[in-house]
């Protein structure tokens, strides 16, 4: 078999995109091989297309064959060349003298083929002429064969462009339909949660509160029971709100996980117009791991607030973000080199502590000259593979 072309994978992709293999005869191709045979005074002319294992004839004159093995194909060598590929005498050529098509029927001796190009130069086959006697093409025959091959290449290239455009339209339509279905499903889940979950819980809480004004003769016991029930109802509403918040979180958080989302925060901060010139992120033990969507969402918000606190500190030039997971604890540290300012950022710190408390986490703050750090520790476990989608969409 001849050496494969350098662009073999690209060439095959272009050929298969064309969807022309094993299709019925077409007048433009049939007329071309008849004209080529007459022009070159050759008994055989072919439009040959080369796939992984064979050469298949889209058009032919002078032979009953529909295809041959690629390892025996003269055209397989032609597509590895530039311009006309001519074999004046196959019996005298060491590349072909043992070829079954030369030593046996149809006893080929002469071959001349011009590659057919599409898609920016991919050579998918040839227009060729074949004879059973040794010979050469004249200059006029060579020029004519090249011209005919160029015309076929133009037809094939236009067909390829139309196929690609059609596939692109189909993919866009499919993508739009899937996005629409997903958006409708998300909206339906959100509406169901808001109406049947949160709204109903809050309505129940309102009725319970109204009933507390008249607890009845068993006041202490009734009041305690109603307060306990009210607490459960409100807790359920809070959990449902948290579920919605996690599901509607950052797109980068949902797609890339916590490390990727925090890297996006760092990139936006570094690209800003402030004094911070360098933001470095370290998250080796977290890469590829996913956690509860609510924990990821809260840590993402905590990271944003801590970065705001660090960048607002006077003199901050660089910030390091460390995100690590060890022994059932997720740790987030934001370290900056700004000046000490203990009285600033108190509200932001309170916000950090509040968000950390929602996920049973703890916040530590260190304040030293040239080094300030916020450390958040959250007890949690990584989700097993395949559990993320269920956790992220589990909205009641």
PATORDO-888169 format. One record per atom (N, C-alpha, C, O): residue in three letters; x, y, z. Coordinates in steps of 0.05 Angstrom, whole numbers, plus 5000, padded with zeros to 4 digits. Each point is the difference from the previous one (the first is absolute). Layout:
<sites>
ALAXYZ ...
</sites>
This chain:
<sites>
UNK501749765000 UNK498350245000 UNK501850255000 UNK502150005013 UNK497050214973 UNK501650254999 UNK499950145027 UNK498249955016 UNK503850224988 UNK500150165025 UNK497650185002 UNK499150124981 UNK499849895044 UNK497650175004 UNK500750294998 UNK502250085008 UNK496050094981 UNK500550294999 UNK500350115028 UNK498949895019 UNK502650334983 UNK500450135026 UNK497450085013 UNK499649995024 UNK498550114959 UNK497550105010 UNK497849794999 UNK497750064995 UNK503049685009 UNK498149784996 UNK497450035016 UNK497849964989 UNK502450125036 UNK497650025017 UNK498250234990 UNK497649974999 UNK503750264994 UNK498450224990 UNK498749934973 UNK497750074995 UNK503949794988 UNK499049924974 UNK497649815003 UNK498050044986 UNK502249775031 UNK497849815004 UNK497550145011 UNK497749944993 UNK502750245026 UNK497850155012 UNK498550164978 UNK497650004999 UNK503950134983 UNK498850154978 UNK498549824981 UNK497850064991 UNK503349705003 UNK498749814982 UNK497449905012 UNK498050004986 UNK502049935040 UNK497649895012 UNK497950225004 UNK497649944998 UNK503250305007 UNK498150225002 UNK498550044974 UNK497750095000 UNK503749864978 UNK498850034973 UNK497649814995 UNK498350074985 UNK501749705029 UNK497949804997 UNK499549924971 UNK497849994990 UNK504449964996 UNK499849934972 UNK500749714994 UNK499349904979 UNK502049975041 UNK500749714996 UNK497549834996 UNK498050045014 UNK502149784967 UNK497849814995 UNK497450134992 UNK497849905006 UNK502450334980 UNK497650144990 UNK499649924971 UNK501949924987 UNK495750125002 UNK499549934972 UNK501650174981 UNK501050215007 UNK499249714967 UNK501450164979 UNK498750274997 UNK497650045005 UNK504150164987 UNK499050274995 UNK501250094974 UNK502249944993 UNK496150214992 UNK500750074972 UNK502650164998 UNK501549954982 UNK499050245037 UNK502450164999 UNK502549835001 UNK502050064986 UNK498049745031 UNK502449835003 UNK500249814977 UNK502249954990 UNK495649935002 UNK500149824977 UNK500950144975 UNK501649884985 UNK497550365010 UNK500850144976 UNK503050075001 UNK501350004979 UNK499750065045 UNK502850075002 UNK501849774993 UNK502050044986 UNK497449715024 UNK501849784994 UNK499949934970 UNK502049924988 UNK495650114999 UNK499849954971 UNK501850204985 UNK501449934982 UNK498450335027 UNK501650204986 UNK503049965005 UNK501650034981 UNK499149905043 UNK502849955007 UNK501249774984 UNK502250014990 UNK496249775007 UNK500949774984 UNK500550084971 UNK502049924988 UNK496150235001 UNK500350094973 UNK502450194996 UNK501549984981 UNK498850215037 UNK502150194999 UNK502849865000 UNK501850084985 UNK498449735032 UNK502649875004 UNK500349744984 UNK502049865003 UNK496050084980 UNK500149754984 UNK500649765017 UNK501649834993 UNK497050155030 UNK500449785019 UNK497449845002 UNK497850114999 UNK502549625002 UNK497649835002 UNK498650015027 UNK497649935001 UNK503850165019 UNK498850005027 UNK500450285013 UNK502150114998 UNK495749995014 UNK500250255016 UNK498249975024 UNK497949884999 UNK503050235024 UNK498649965025 UNK500050265017 UNK501850164998 UNK496049885017 UNK500050185023 UNK500249825024 UNK498149875007 UNK504250125006 UNK500649825021 UNK500250145027 UNK501450205002 UNK497149715018 UNK500150125026 UNK501249805020 UNK499249765000 UNK502750335016 UNK501649825017 UNK499150035029 UNK500350215012 UNK498649575000 UNK499350015028 UNK502249845015 UNK502249974991 UNK497149935033 UNK502049875017 UNK501149754988 UNK502449935003 UNK496049924982 UNK500849734991 UNK499749954970 UNK500949794991 UNK498050394995 UNK499349944972 UNK500150254983 UNK500050235010 UNK500049734963 UNK499450224982 UNK497349924987 UNK499749784989 UNK498450415012 UNK497449964990 UNK499650194976 UNK500850235001 UNK497949664978 UNK499750164975 UNK497350144999 UNK497949874997 UNK502250395006 UNK497550164997 UNK499150004971 UNK497650004995 UNK504350004986 UNK499349984972 UNK502249844986 UNK502350005009 UNK497049864969 UNK501949824987 UNK499249974971 UNK497650014993 UNK504449944991 UNK499549914972 UNK502349814993 UNK502350055006 UNK497049734981 UNK502049814991 UNK500549775020 UNK501849844995 UNK496850145027 UNK500349795019 UNK497449945014 UNK498350185002 UNK501449575007 UNK497649935015 UNK500550015030 UNK498149965016 UNK504350084992 UNK500650015029 UNK498750245013 UNK499850224988 UNK499249745036 UNK498950225016 UNK502050115021 UNK499850235008 UNK502049605000 UNK502050085020 UNK502349805000 UNK499749784989 UNK502550305023 UNK502249815005 UNK501250065027 UNK499450215012 UNK502249614998 UNK501350045026 UNK501950244998 UNK501350044979 UNK498950125042 UNK501750235000 UNK502949934996 UNK501550154987 UNK499349615023 UNK502949934998 UNK500849954972 UNK502450004994 UNK495749954988 UNK500649964971 UNK499650254983 UNK500549994976 UNK498550225036 UNK499150234985 UNK502350194992 UNK501650095017 UNK498749964957 UNK501950204991 UNK499250275011 UNK501750175006 UNK495649874996 UNK499050265010 UNK500950065029 UNK500250235008 UNK500349555007 UNK501050045028 UNK502650145000 UNK500650155019 UNK501149804961 UNK502550154998 UNK499650284988 UNK501450195007 UNK496749834976 UNK499550264987 UNK499250215019 UNK500850234998 UNK497549705023 UNK499150205019 UNK502250095019 UNK499750195015 UNK502549664985 UNK502350085017 UNK501950184985 UNK502050095010 UNK497449974964 UNK501750174983 UNK498650274995 UNK497750045007 UNK503850144982 UNK498950264991 UNK499949994969 UNK501849914987 UNK495950185003 UNK499750014971 UNK499649734988 UNK499249815013 UNK501550164960 UNK499649764985 UNK502049785010 UNK502350055004 UNK496649715001 UNK501649775007 UNK499849804976 UNK497849904994 UNK504550054993 UNK500049844975 UNK501849765003 UNK502350035010 UNK496849744982 UNK501649764999 UNK500149904971 UNK498149884990 UNK504150184996 UNK500149934971 UNK499949704994 UNK498749914981 UNK502649935036 UNK500049714996 UNK500149865027 UNK502149995013 UNK495649914995 UNK499849885027 UNK501849755003 UNK501049955021 UNK499449904956 UNK501749765002 UNK502950075005 UNK501549845011 UNK499350404981 UNK502850085004 UNK500350165025 UNK502350095007 UNK495649965008 UNK500150165024 UNK499949825025 UNK498149855004 UNK504150155012 UNK500149825023 UNK497750035020 UNK499449825016 UNK499350414984 UNK497750055018 UNK497549854992 UNK498349945016 UNK501549994958 UNK497549894989 UNK500349734985 UNK498049884993 UNK504450045002 UNK500349774982 UNK498949745012 UNK499449814985 UNK500350175041 UNK498849775013 UNK497150045008 UNK498849835013 UNK500150394979 UNK497250075007 UNK498149804985 UNK500449964976 UNK497749935038 UNK498149814987 UNK498550124977 UNK499249854981 UNK500450415019 UNK498650134977 UNK501950034976 UNK499050064978 UNK503649905026 UNK501950014978 UNK500749714990 UNK500149954976 UNK500349875043 UNK500749734993 UNK497549834991 UNK500349804987 UNK497450295021 UNK497549874992 UNK498050194988 UNK500750244997 UNK496949674996 UNK498050184989 UNK499650245017 UNK499849985025 UNK500050264963 UNK499950064971 UNK502750054988 UNK500150134979 UNK502249795034 UNK502750024989 UNK500750294994 UNK500750074977 UNK499250105043 UNK500550284997 UNK503050054994 UNK501749875012 UNK498950324970 UNK502750074995 UNK500550305004 UNK502150085008 UNK495950084985 UNK500350295002 UNK497950125018 UNK497649915000 UNK503250295016 UNK498150135018 UNK500850305001 UNK502450075001 UNK495650105000 UNK500450295005 UNK497650105016 UNK497749974991 UNK502850155032 UNK497850105017 UNK500650275012 UNK502350065006 UNK495650104998 UNK500250265012 UNK498350015025 UNK497649934998 UNK503550155025 UNK498450005025 UNK497550184998 UNK500150214987 UNK497849715026 UNK497650165004 UNK500150125028 UNK500349865019 UNK499550414982 UNK500450145025 UNK497450135010 UNK498550124984 UNK501149875042 UNK497850155012 UNK500950105027 UNK502149935009 UNK496250245003 UNK500450095028 UNK502850105006 UNK501449905018 UNK499550294966 UNK502650125005 UNK502349844992 UNK502350055009 UNK497449754973 UNK502249854990 UNK500049705006 UNK501949864991 UNK496150045024 UNK499949715006 UNK499649844974 UNK498150054985 UNK503749765009 UNK499949844975 UNK498449755006 UNK501149815013 UNK496550174977 UNK498249785006 UNK500149784979 UNK498949785005 UNK502250274972 UNK500149804979 UNK501350124975 UNK501450205002 UNK498149674975 UNK501250104975 UNK498149984976 UNK498049865001 UNK502650294979 UNK499049954973 UNK502449874985 UNK502150124998 UNK497549644992 UNK502349874988 UNK499249874973 UNK497749954994 UNK504450004990 UNK499749854975 UNK502049775000 UNK502250035011 UNK497049744978 UNK501649765001 UNK500149864973 UNK498050014984 UNK504349875009 UNK500349864975 UNK501349735005 UNK501349965021 UNK498449864959 UNK501349745003 UNK502649984985 UNK501249794997 UNK499750444992 UNK502650024987 UNK501650225013 UNK498950195010 UNK503749794990 UNK501850205011 UNK499950254982 UNK500049984975 UNK500050255037 UNK499850254985 UNK500350245018 UNK500449975024 UNK499450274965 UNK500050255016 UNK497850194989 UNK499249974976 UNK499950215041 UNK498150204991 UNK501650224985 UNK502350065007 UNK496450064973 UNK501150244988 UNK499550245018 UNK498549985019 UNK502850244975 UNK499750245016 UNK497150094999 UNK498950095020 UNK499849894956 UNK497250094998 UNK498249815017 UNK498150105012 UNK502449644987 UNK498449815016 UNK500350055030 UNK498149995015 UNK504450064993 UNK500550065028 UNK498550255009 UNK498750005021 UNK501450214963 UNK498750255006 UNK497049965002 UNK498650105018 UNK500349744964 UNK497149954999 UNK499149845024 UNK497950055012 UNK503749744996 UNK499349835022 UNK500050165026 UNK498349975018 UNK503750214985 UNK500250175024 UNK497650195001 UNK498950045022 UNK500350074955 UNK497750184999 UNK497449855009 UNK498550115016 UNK501149654973 UNK497649855008 UNK500049935029 UNK497950015013 UNK504449924998 UNK500249945029 UNK499350255016 UNK498749985021 UNK502250254970 UNK499450255015 UNK497050055000 UNK498950105019 UNK499849854958 UNK497250044999 UNK498449825019 UNK498250085013 UNK502749664987 UNK498749825019 UNK500550085029 UNK498349985017 UNK504250114989 UNK500650105027 UNK498250225008 UNK499150015023 UNK500350174959 UNK498250235006 UNK497249905007 UNK498850095019 UNK500249714965 UNK497449895005 UNK499949865028 UNK498250045015 UNK503949804990 UNK500149865026 UNK500350195023 UNK498849965022 UNK502850254975 UNK500450195021 UNK497450155007 UNK499450055023 UNK499150034956 UNK497550135005 UNK498049815014 UNK498550095018 UNK501549664975 UNK498349815013 UNK500849965029 UNK498349995018 UNK504350014987 UNK501149985028 UNK499150245016 UNK499249965023 UNK501050284966 UNK499250245014 UNK497049995007 UNK499250085022 UNK499149824960 UNK497249985005 UNK499449795022 UNK498350055017 UNK503249734982 UNK499749805021 UNK500750115027 UNK498649955020 UNK503750194981 UNK500850125026 UNK498050205010 UNK499450015024 UNK499650164958 UNK498050205008 UNK497449865010 UNK498950095020 UNK500349694967 UNK497749865009 UNK500449875027 UNK498250015018 UNK504249874986 UNK500649885026 UNK500150215022 UNK499149965023 UNK502050284970 UNK500150225020 UNK497250095008 UNK499450045023 UNK498849984957 UNK497350085006 UNK498649795017 UNK498650065019 UNK501949684975 UNK498849795016 UNK501050015029 UNK498549965018 UNK504250084985 UNK501150015027 UNK498950245015 UNK499449985024 UNK500450254963 UNK498950245013 UNK497149955008 UNK499250085022 UNK499349804960 UNK497149955007 UNK499849815024 UNK498450035017 UNK503349764982 UNK500049815022 UNK500850135026 UNK498849955021 UNK503450214978 UNK500950145024 UNK497850195011 UNK499650015024 UNK499150144958 UNK497950185009 UNK497749855013 UNK499050085020 UNK500349694968 UNK497849845011 UNK500749895027 UNK498450015019 UNK504149894984 UNK500849905026 UNK500250225021 UNK499249965023 UNK501850274969 UNK500150235019 UNK497250095008 UNK499550065024 UNK498749944957 UNK497250085006 UNK498749805019 UNK498750085019 UNK501749664976 UNK498949795018 UNK501150035028 UNK498649985020 UNK504150064981 UNK501350035026 UNK499050255015 UNK499449995024 UNK500350234961 UNK499150255013 UNK497149975010 UNK499450095022 UNK499049774963 UNK497249955008 UNK499949825025 UNK498450055018 UNK503449754982 UNK500049825023 UNK500950155025 UNK498949965022 UNK503250214975 UNK501050155023 UNK497850195010 UNK499650035024 UNK499150114957 UNK497950185008 UNK497749865014 UNK498850105019 UNK500549664971 UNK497949845013 UNK500749925028 UNK498450015019 UNK504249904984 UNK500949925027 UNK500050235019 UNK499249985023 UNK501750254967 UNK500150245017 UNK497250095008 UNK499550065024 UNK498649944957 UNK497350085006 UNK498749815020 UNK498650085018 UNK501949664978 UNK498949805018 UNK501050035028 UNK498649995020 UNK504150064982 UNK501250045027 UNK498950255013 UNK499450005024 UNK500450224961 UNK499150255012 UNK497149985009 UNK499250105021 UNK499149774962 UNK497149995006 UNK499349785020 UNK498850055021 UNK502049704972 UNK499249785017 UNK501849965024 UNK499249885020 UNK503250234979 UNK501849975022 UNK500250245018 UNK498750005022 UNK502750204970 UNK500550235017 UNK497550155006 UNK499550075024 UNK498849994956 UNK497650165005 UNK498149855019 UNK498850125018 UNK500949614979 UNK498349855017 UNK501149995029 UNK498550025019 UNK504149954983 UNK501350005027 UNK499550265014 UNK499350015024 UNK501150214961 UNK499750265013 UNK497150065007 UNK499450135020 UNK498749774963 UNK497250035006 UNK499349845026 UNK498550105017 UNK502649664985 UNK499649855024 UNK501150135025 UNK498850005021 UNK503650124975 UNK501250155023 UNK498350245008 UNK499750065024 UNK499150074956 UNK498250235006 UNK497649915016 UNK499250135019 UNK499649644973 UNK497749905015 UNK500849915028 UNK498550045019 UNK503849844984 UNK501049925027 UNK500450255017 UNK499249995024 UNK501950224965 UNK500450245016 UNK497450125008 UNK499750105023 UNK498349894959 UNK497350105007 UNK498849845023 UNK498650115018 UNK501949634982 UNK498949835021 UNK501350035027 UNK498849925020 UNK503650194981 UNK501450045025 UNK498650205018 UNK500450015024 UNK497950164964 UNK498650205016 UNK497849885017 UNK499150125019 UNK500049634975 UNK497949875016 UNK500849715004 UNK498949824988 UNK503150135030 UNK501049735003 UNK498149805013 UNK500449764999 UNK497550345015 UNK498149825013 UNK500749945028 UNK502050115011 UNK496449715002 UNK500549945029 UNK502649875005 UNK501250045022 UNK499949804960 UNK502549875004 UNK502350174989 UNK501649914983 UNK498550345026 UNK501850204987 UNK502949924998 UNK501150014978 UNK500249915044 UNK502949954997 UNK500649774981 UNK501750024983 UNK496749765020 UNK500549774982 UNK499350074971 UNK501549934982 UNK496350205014 UNK499150074973 UNK502050194987 UNK500749984977 UNK500150225039 UNK501950204989 UNK502649874992 UNK501150074979 UNK500049765038 UNK502549864993 UNK499749844975 UNK501850004983 UNK496049855014 UNK499649834977 UNK499850174974 UNK501249944980 UNK497350295023 UNK499750174976 UNK502750144993 UNK500650034977 UNK500950045043 UNK502650124994 UNK501949804987 UNK501550074982 UNK498449685027 UNK501749804988 UNK499249954971 UNK501749974982 UNK495650025013 UNK499149964973 UNK500750244982 UNK500849974977 UNK498950275034 UNK500850254986 UNK502949994993 UNK500850084978 UNK500949835040 UNK502849984995 UNK500649804977 UNK501750064983 UNK496949725016 UNK500449804979 UNK499150114973 UNK501449974980 UNK496450175020 UNK499050124975 UNK501950214989 UNK500750004976 UNK500350175042 UNK501950214991 UNK502649884991 UNK501250094981 UNK499749705033 UNK502549864992 UNK499749884972 UNK501850024984 UNK495849875010 UNK499649894974 UNK500150214978 UNK501149964979 UNK497650275027 UNK500150224981 UNK502850104995 UNK500850064977 UNK500849965045 UNK502850084997 UNK501649814983 UNK501650084983 UNK498049665022 UNK501449804984 UNK499350014970 UNK501749974983 UNK495850085012 UNK499150034972 UNK501250254987 UNK500849994977 UNK499450235038 UNK501350244990 UNK503049944994 UNK501150094979 UNK500249765039 UNK502849934995 UNK500349834975 UNK501950034985 UNK496249795011 UNK500249834977 UNK499750164974 UNK501549964981 UNK496750235019 UNK499750184977 UNK502550164996 UNK500950044977 UNK500250075044 UNK502550164998 UNK502249844988 UNK501550104983 UNK498849655026 UNK502249834990 UNK499549934971 UNK501950014984 UNK495649935008 UNK499549934973 UNK500350244981 UNK500949974977 UNK498550275032 UNK500250244984 UNK502750145003 UNK500250234993 UNK501849635018 UNK502650125004 UNK501550074975 UNK499049974978 UNK503550115026 UNK501750084977 UNK500249774979 UNK500249775007 UNK499750314967 UNK500249814979 UNK502749865001 UNK500249764996 UNK502050405008 UNK502649885002 UNK500249815023 UNK501449804999 UNK497250255023 UNK500049835023 UNK498749734993 UNK501149795007 UNK496750224980 UNK498649754993 UNK501549854979 UNK500049755000 UNK501450384981 UNK501349864978 UNK502849915008 UNK500949784991 UNK500650385024 UNK502849955005 UNK500749935029 UNK502349955006 UNK495750055011 UNK500549945028 UNK501250245014 UNK500450214989 UNK500049755037 UNK501050225017 UNK502750124992 UNK500350244998 UNK501749594996 UNK502650114992 UNK499850174975 UNK501250224999 UNK497349694980 UNK499750154975 UNK498650265005 UNK500850214988 UNK497149795028 UNK498550255006 UNK501750205014 UNK499950244994 UNK501749675026 UNK501750185015 UNK502250114981 UNK500850235003 UNK500249604979 UNK502050114981 UNK498850224983 UNK501450194993 UNK496049795000 UNK498750214985 UNK499950265016 UNK500450224990 UNK499049755036 UNK500050245018 UNK502750135000 UNK500250244998 UNK501949595004 UNK502750105001 UNK500850144974 UNK501250225000 UNK498049674978 UNK500650124974 UNK498750274997 UNK501250194990 UNK496249835018 UNK498650254998 UNK501350215018 UNK500250244992 UNK500749685032 UNK501250195018 UNK502750094988 UNK500650245001 UNK501049584989 UNK502650074989 UNK499850184976 UNK501850164994 UNK496149804990 UNK499650164976 UNK498850275006 UNK499850174981 UNK499449885044 UNK498850265006 UNK502050235000 UNK502449964995 UNK496650275011 UNK501750245000 UNK501150085027 UNK501150225003 UNK498749605017 UNK500950065027 UNK503049975002 UNK501549974980 UNK499450025045 UNK502949985005 UNK500949715001 UNK502549954998 UNK495749865003 UNK500849725002 UNK501049914972 UNK498650014980 UNK503949915019 UNK501349924975 UNK500249704997 UNK500549904977 UNK499349955044 UNK500449714998 UNK498149855019 UNK500050065024 UNK498549754966 UNK498349835016 UNK500749714993 UNK499649924978 UNK501449945042 UNK500949724995 UNK498049815014 UNK499250055022 UNK500149734964 UNK498249815012 UNK501449735002 UNK501549914982 UNK498049955040 UNK501149735005 UNK497749835009 UNK498750055020 UNK500849734965 UNK497849825007 UNK500549724992 UNK498249864989 UNK504250045015 UNK500849744989 UNK498249775011 UNK499349824984 UNK500150185041 UNK498549775011 UNK497050024995 UNK498649815007 UNK500550404982 UNK497150044995 UNK499349954970 UNK497749964994 UNK504350064989 UNK499549974971 UNK498649744994 UNK500949795010 UNK496950224975 UNK498549764993 UNK498049915020 UNK498449824995 UNK501750305029 UNK498049925021 UNK497650195000 UNK500350244993 UNK497449665013 UNK497650165003 UNK498849965027 UNK500249785012 UNK498550434999 UNK498949995026 UNK497050084999 UNK499050064978 UNK499749945044 UNK497250085001 UNK499750274986 UNK501550195005 UNK496649844976 UNK499650254986 UNK499750245019 UNK500950224994 UNK497749745029 UNK499650225018 UNK502750085013 UNK500550245004 UNK501249575003 UNK502650065012 UNK501750144979 UNK501350205006 UNK498749704969 UNK501650144979 UNK499050284996 UNK501650194997 UNK495849855002 UNK498850264996 UNK500950205022 UNK500850224995 UNK499049695030 UNK500750185022 UNK503050065001 UNK500850235005 UNK500949574989 UNK502950055000 UNK500850184977 UNK501850165002 UNK496749824976 UNK500550184977 UNK499450295008 UNK501550184994 UNK496249865020 UNK499350265010 UNK502050105021 UNK500850235000 UNK500049595017 UNK502050075021 UNK502650094986 UNK501250205008 UNK499749654972 UNK502450074986 UNK499850284987 UNK501950165001 UNK495849904987 UNK499650264988 UNK500250225021 UNK501250214995 UNK497549755028 UNK500150205021 UNK502850045011 UNK500950225005 UNK500549555000 UNK502850025010 UNK501950134980 UNK501850155009 UNK497849804966 UNK501650144980 UNK499450304999 UNK501950164997 UNK495649915007 UNK499350285001 UNK501350145024 UNK501150224998 UNK498949635025 UNK501350115024 UNK503050034996 UNK501150215008 UNK500249594979 UNK502950024996 UNK500750224980 UNK502050145004 UNK496549884975 UNK500650204980 UNK499550295009 UNK501350194991 UNK496849845028 UNK499450265011 UNK502150105020 UNK500250235006 UNK501449575004 UNK502050085020 UNK502250174987 UNK500949934978 UNK499950285034 UNK501950194989 UNK502749864996 UNK501049875018 UNK500150174958 UNK502749894994 UNK500049724990 UNK502249894996 UNK495549985001 UNK500149724991 UNK500949994971 UNK498950124982 UNK503249725014 UNK501149964973 UNK499649724989 UNK499749954976 UNK500349855042 UNK499649724992 UNK498249865020 UNK500050065024 UNK498549744965 UNK498249845017 UNK500449714992 UNK500349934977 UNK499749905043 UNK500249714995 UNK497549875011 UNK499150055022 UNK499749784961 UNK497649855008 UNK500849705002 UNK501049894981 UNK498550005042 UNK500749715003 UNK497449855007 UNK498550085018 UNK500949724966 UNK497649845004 UNK500949715002 UNK501049894981 UNK498649995042 UNK501049725005 UNK497949845014 UNK498250105014 UNK501949634981 UNK498249815013 UNK501649795014 UNK501649864987 UNK498150115039 UNK501549805015 UNK498449905023 UNK498950165016 UNK501049584987 UNK498849875023 UNK497150105006 UNK499450075023 UNK499049954956 UNK497250085004 UNK499650295006 UNK497850085009 UNK504150084984 UNK499850295005 UNK500950154975 UNK502149954989 UNK496250235002 UNK500650184977 UNK501050265011 UNK498750135016 UNK503749964976 UNK501350245010 UNK500450204978 UNK501049944979 UNK498250315027 UNK500450224981 UNK501550225015 UNK499250105020 UNK503149984968 UNK501650215012 UNK500550224979 UNK500749944977 UNK498850315031 UNK500650234984 UNK502150165014 UNK499650115022 UNK502849924966 UNK502350135013 UNK500950234983 UNK500349984975 UNK500050265037 UNK500950234985 UNK502350145014 UNK500649945023 UNK500750244963 UNK502350145011 UNK499550305006 UNK501950165000 UNK495649915004 UNK499350285005 UNK500750105027 UNK501049855017 UNK498550414988 UNK500650125026 UNK497949935020 UNK497749944993 UNK503150055032 UNK498149945022 UNK498050225003 UNK500650235001 UNK496949685001 UNK497850205004 UNK497849855016 UNK497949944988 UNK502550025038 UNK498249835015 UNK497150105002 UNK498249845005 UNK501450424991 UNK497350115004 UNK498349994974 UNK497650065000 UNK503749874978 UNK498550004975 UNK499149714993 UNK501249815008 UNK496750184977 UNK499049744990 UNK498549845021 UNK499649764995 UNK499650365027 UNK498649845021 UNK497349894990 UNK499349785006 UNK499350384977 UNK497449904990 UNK500549764981 UNK498449815000 UNK503750214984 UNK500649784981 UNK500749755016 UNK499249784993 UNK502350265029 UNK500849775016 UNK497549875013 UNK499849755001 UNK498350415007 UNK497649895012 UNK498449844979 UNK498849805006 UNK501350314969 UNK498749854978 UNK501349734995 UNK498749804995 UNK504050205007 UNK501549754997 UNK499149805021 UNK499549764994 UNK500550335031 UNK499349825022 UNK497249904998 UNK499449775006 UNK498750404985 UNK497349914996 UNK499849784979 UNK498749805005 UNK502550244972 UNK499949804979 UNK501449745009 UNK499049784994 UNK503250255020 UNK501449765010 UNK498249845020 UNK500049764999 UNK498650395018 UNK498249875019 UNK497849844987 UNK499149805010 UNK500050294966 UNK497949864986 UNK500949724992 UNK498349824996 UNK504350145000 UNK501049744992 UNK501749875022 UNK501749844995 UNK497750255030 UNK501449895024 UNK503050054999 UNK501549845011 UNK499350374976 UNK502850064998 UNK500950215020 UNK498450125014 UNK504349914988 UNK501250195019 UNK501950184985 UNK501249914981 UNK498950345028 UNK501750204986 UNK502250095020 UNK499450085023 UNK503049924968 UNK502350105015 UNK501350234985 UNK500249994975 UNK500750215040 UNK501250244987 UNK502750055014 UNK500150015025 UNK502050034959 UNK502650085011 UNK500850264987 UNK499550054977 UNK501750125039 UNK500650284991 UNK502850065009 UNK500550085023 UNK501449894959 UNK502850065006 UNK501050204979 UNK498950024978 UNK503250135029 UNK501150194980 UNK500849864974 UNK501749825000 UNK497150274978 UNK500749894974 UNK498849724994 UNK500549894979 UNK498050015040 UNK498849744995 UNK497349975015 UNK500049995025 UNK497850014960 UNK497449985012 UNK498649764987 UNK500249954976 UNK498549895041 UNK498849754990 UNK497249965011 UNK499550065024 UNK498749844959 UNK497449915009 UNK499949704994 UNK500449924977 UNK499149925043 UNK499949714997 UNK497349905007 UNK498950055022 UNK499949804960 UNK497349885004 UNK500349705000 UNK501149884981 UNK497949995039 UNK500049705002 UNK497249905001 UNK498450095016 UNK500949724965 UNK497349904999 UNK500149695000 UNK501349884983 UNK497549995037 UNK499949715000 UNK498149904978 UNK497750084998 UNK503349744984 UNK498449904979 UNK501449764987 UNK502349945007 UNK496249924976 UNK501149784985 UNK499750054970 UNK498050124992 UNK503949794992 UNK499750024971 UNK497849824990 UNK499649785011 UNK499050314969 UNK497849834988 UNK501249774984 UNK502150044987 UNK496749735014 UNK500949784983 UNK499550074971 UNK498350164994 UNK503249714988 UNK499650044971 UNK497249954992 UNK498849805008 UNK500150384976 UNK497249974990 UNK497950115018 UNK497650014992 UNK503250085032 UNK497950105019 UNK499550304997 UNK498150105011 UNK503650044974 UNK499850294999 UNK497450104987 UNK498650175011 UNK500749714966 UNK497650104987 UNK497549975017 UNK498350175001 UNK501549605012 UNK497749955018 UNK500050205023 UNK497950105007 UNK504549955004 UNK500150195023 UNK499450294991 UNK498750155014 UNK502249924962 UNK499650284991 UNK497250064991 UNK499250235001 UNK499349564992 UNK497350054990 UNK497849905019 UNK497649994993 UNK503249925031 UNK498149905019 UNK498550225013 UNK500550065024 UNK497750074962 UNK498450215011 UNK497249905004 UNK498749904982 UNK500350115043 UNK497549885006 UNK497750144986 UNK497749925003 
</sites>
